């Protein structure tokens, strides 16, 4: 069936590299099986392979009709790999039964499918190494395209029908709002932290604005766009002091929370240990000493950060697009902004230490490799991100003022 599609241009170049992939999607995490695929596996004609399917899959007993996509899951072997991953690191189910027998998770990944009105929106998740390279290493930035093409997908990660909402709502005006957000994130006359905070001010206005009609909301969008183009947005944040105590407290939370959340993927474990070693962090050391060590490594990181800031920009644009940012089922758009800030801040915090560990020899490919691992192990771990966001809430740090102090690193003030 043909239909409208909208996607980042990089997706045209994506092709699964299969056995050559350095971080297979067939291991080290939950592989969910939808109900339809599970039933299909139960009726496979090949008795021998049916037995293997039965032994390699386990039912999720508490599943209900509202979450049929997690009806069962693949069992992982002693190496934490899917039982159907072959010696050549290819899918045994696809080899034996064909692509049509892949469950929804395996047939769609690493694509993310959303639906906006009658348009299917496709993008890629950065947790896939090949998508990460295609999306993040484009120095010109992510571009988008619309076209008519095949639409084989029927399950969406997100869906919005704008006409179902009042004309003065964020949802009804989502297309224009998201267009502005991506425009801001790609405005390179500003440092990326300034762009993020400008987006935050915009989201805050959307959150608190009591718009009487669609025109008021449209005028707000126009005002922010005109300010972006014709004013010095940097002046909005010039008087904010630089402090790193909050950054370091979040760093401590990272150090303490990772083990509790079960983030133990070998590749991420390597980067995480480099991060701690690089900033010379020790839970046995006095806090003041740990902070001074962090200041030294942060100063070194800031010397060259602008050279690879385009990678962070691409990550944030991709994240905003594939999550339909800032939509939130509870209407808490600032919370979604907080999560976007956390993605950016946590990536930077880790890379500060990783660069120091590698004696400053941190190239673009290594940065992308870490961000891919971060996306897979932290970005997909909602419990971990919720824990850190809760820390912000409990300490009244879930606001624009706190985010500004968290992100601003132009000049450091030694303590």
FENMO-V590635 format. One line per field, one symbol per residue. burial: # if it has 24 or more other C-alpha atoms within 12 Angstrom, else .. A space follows every 50 residues. Layout:
# FENMO-V590635
burial->???
This chain:
# FENMO-V590635
burial->....#######..#.#......#############.##..##........ ..##.####........########.....#####...#####....... #################.####################..####...... #.#.######.......#####################.########### #######.........##.##..##..#....##..#....######### #####..#....###.##..###########........########### ##..#..####################.....################## ########.#.#.#.################..######.##....#### ##########.#...
